[in-house]
């Protein structure tokens, strides 16, 4: 399972080490890195859901609420990915409407 981490306060990136952590690998944009991370998160949470459903169906799961928690994480990650896609499409549509 992937633990949920508490988000800290949003602060400006004044320290170079913070900026380096968010920097995209060479040849990739920050948006593509974030988008690929969201896709990987959906894949990971989907495999967690499948695993917990299998364990629940075979009676090997001690705590049935674990399956519900895994499903909620999956739904949230899919919702985030859909929102990222929608925002990207809106931004692209806005750029195509600009006249130079």
C-alpha atoms as a printed R data frame, in Angstrom:
    type eleno elety resid chain resno       x       y       z
1   ATOM     1    CA   UNK     A     1   0.000   0.000   0.000
2   ATOM     2    CA   UNK     A     2   1.040   3.551  -0.638
3   ATOM     3    CA   UNK     A     3   0.911   5.652   2.552
4   ATOM     4    CA   UNK     A     4  -0.844   8.978   2.413
5   ATOM     5    CA   UNK     A     5   1.470  11.822   3.284
6   ATOM     6    CA   UNK     A     6   0.333  15.055   4.867
7   ATOM     7    CA   UNK     A     7   0.789  18.067   2.608
8   ATOM     8    CA   UNK     A     8   2.798  20.935   3.999
9   ATOM     9    CA   UNK     A     9   2.134  24.614   3.489
10  ATOM    10    CA   UNK     A    10   2.776  26.018   0.041
11  ATOM    11    CA   UNK     A    11   5.869  28.186   0.116
12  ATOM    12    CA   UNK     A    12   7.901  29.838  -2.621
13  ATOM    13    CA   UNK     A    13  10.806  27.802  -3.947
14  ATOM    14    CA   UNK     A    14  13.657  29.856  -2.600
15  ATOM    15    CA   UNK     A    15  15.985  27.000  -1.685
16  ATOM    16    CA   UNK     A    16  17.779  25.391  -4.652
17  ATOM    17    CA   UNK     A    17  17.333  21.884  -3.217
18  ATOM    18    CA   UNK     A    18  13.531  22.307  -3.268
19  ATOM    19    CA   UNK     A    19  13.606  23.443  -6.865
20  ATOM    20    CA   UNK     A    20  15.848  20.509  -7.805
21  ATOM    21    CA   UNK     A    21  13.374  18.017  -6.311
22  ATOM    22    CA   UNK     A    22  10.569  19.375  -8.506
23  ATOM    23    CA   UNK     A    23  12.657  19.735 -11.637
24  ATOM    24    CA   UNK     A    24  11.702  17.435 -14.489
25  ATOM    25    CA   UNK     A    25  14.250  15.041 -15.975
26  ATOM    26    CA   UNK     A    26  16.112  16.270 -19.047
27  ATOM    27    CA   UNK     A    27  13.864  16.451 -22.088
28  ATOM    28    CA   UNK     A    28  10.604  16.338 -20.119
29  ATOM    29    CA   UNK     A    29   8.358  19.125 -18.945
30  ATOM    30    CA   UNK     A    30   7.138  19.472 -15.390
31  ATOM    31    CA   UNK     A    31   3.573  18.909 -16.594
32  ATOM    32    CA   UNK     A    32   4.450  15.613 -18.264
33  ATOM    33    CA   UNK     A    33   6.233  14.484 -15.109
34  ATOM    34    CA   UNK     A    34   3.172  15.300 -13.005
35  ATOM    35    CA   UNK     A    35   0.835  13.664 -15.527
36  ATOM    36    CA   UNK     A    36   2.947  10.495 -15.699
37  ATOM    37    CA   UNK     A    37   3.050  10.403 -11.908
38  ATOM    38    CA   UNK     A    38  -0.752  10.625 -11.777
39  ATOM    39    CA   UNK     A    39  -1.060   7.799 -14.310
40  ATOM    40    CA   UNK     A    40   1.359   5.643 -12.312
41  ATOM    41    CA   UNK     A    41  -0.615   6.407  -9.144
42  ATOM    42    CA   UNK     A    42  -3.805   5.156 -10.840
43  ATOM    43    CA   UNK     A    43  -2.032   1.956 -11.899
44  ATOM    44    CA   UNK     A    44  -0.628   1.389  -8.415
45  ATOM    45    CA   UNK     A    45  -3.908   1.989  -6.621
46  ATOM    46    CA   UNK     A    46  -5.714  -0.248  -9.136
47  ATOM    47    CA   UNK     A    47  -3.338  -3.107  -8.364
48  ATOM    48    CA   UNK     A    48  -3.914  -2.504  -4.628
49  ATOM    49    CA   UNK     A    49  -7.680  -2.722  -5.192
50  ATOM    50    CA   UNK     A    50  -7.340  -5.945  -7.167
51  ATOM    51    CA   UNK     A    51  -5.112  -7.444  -4.478
52  ATOM    52    CA   UNK     A    52  -7.436  -6.525  -1.611
53  ATOM    53    CA   UNK     A    53 -10.485  -7.769  -3.535
54  ATOM    54    CA   UNK     A    54  -8.738 -11.090  -4.131
55  ATOM    55    CA   UNK     A    55  -7.802 -11.360  -0.467
56  ATOM    56    CA   UNK     A    56 -11.345 -10.457   0.567
57  ATOM    57    CA   UNK     A    57 -12.883 -13.010  -1.810
58  ATOM    58    CA   UNK     A    58 -10.599 -15.787  -0.580
59  ATOM    59    CA   UNK     A    59 -11.139 -14.934   3.084
60  ATOM    60    CA   UNK     A    60  -7.522 -13.983   3.712
61  ATOM    61    CA   UNK     A    61  -8.235 -10.346   4.584
62  ATOM    62    CA   UNK     A    62  -8.407  -9.718   8.331
63  ATOM    63    CA   UNK     A    63  -9.892  -6.224   8.083
64  ATOM    64    CA   UNK     A    64 -12.605  -5.840   5.404
65  ATOM    65    CA   UNK     A    65 -12.434  -2.051   5.620
66  ATOM    66    CA   UNK     A    66  -9.044  -2.288   3.927
67  ATOM    67    CA   UNK     A    67 -10.834  -3.091   0.657
68  ATOM    68    CA   UNK     A    68 -13.036  -0.011   1.029
69  ATOM    69    CA   UNK     A    69 -10.023   2.183   1.774
70  ATOM    70    CA   UNK     A    70  -8.167   0.845  -1.282
71  ATOM    71    CA   UNK     A    71 -11.204   1.489  -3.488
72  ATOM    72    CA   UNK     A    72 -11.537   5.044  -2.179
73  ATOM    73    CA   UNK     A    73  -7.850   5.719  -2.900
74  ATOM    74    CA   UNK     A    74  -8.336   4.384  -6.421
75  ATOM    75    CA   UNK     A    75 -11.429   6.535  -7.042
76  ATOM    76    CA   UNK     A    76  -9.592   9.610  -5.780
77  ATOM    77    CA   UNK     A    77  -6.560   8.966  -7.991
78  ATOM    78    CA   UNK     A    78  -8.779   8.454 -11.056
79  ATOM    79    CA   UNK     A    79 -10.671  11.649 -10.256
80  ATOM    80    CA   UNK     A    80  -7.387  13.571  -9.995
81  ATOM    81    CA   UNK     A    81  -6.203  12.178 -13.327
82  ATOM    82    CA   UNK     A    82  -9.477  13.156 -15.002
83  ATOM    83    CA   UNK     A    83  -9.235  16.676 -13.594
84  ATOM    84    CA   UNK     A    84  -5.649  16.996 -14.850
85  ATOM    85    CA   UNK     A    85  -6.766  15.888 -18.300
86  ATOM    86    CA   UNK     A    86  -9.685  18.321 -18.303
87  ATOM    87    CA   UNK     A    87  -7.465  21.227 -17.262
88  ATOM    88    CA   UNK     A    88  -4.927  20.357 -19.947
89  ATOM    89    CA   UNK     A    89  -7.645  20.213 -22.599
90  ATOM    90    CA   UNK     A    90  -9.068  23.549 -21.419
91  ATOM    91    CA   UNK     A    91  -5.609  25.138 -21.571
92  ATOM    92    CA   UNK     A    92  -5.023  23.735 -25.057
93  ATOM    93    CA   UNK     A    93  -8.408  25.026 -26.238
94  ATOM    94    CA   UNK     A    94  -7.625  28.445 -24.807
95  ATOM    95    CA   UNK     A    95  -4.256  28.525 -26.589
96  ATOM    96    CA   UNK     A    96  -5.838  27.597 -29.923
97  ATOM    97    CA   UNK     A    97  -8.338  30.448 -29.547
98  ATOM    98    CA   UNK     A    98  -5.605  33.048 -29.129
99  ATOM    99    CA   UNK     A    99  -5.013  35.228 -32.122
100 ATOM   100    CA   UNK     A   100  -1.556  36.574 -32.772
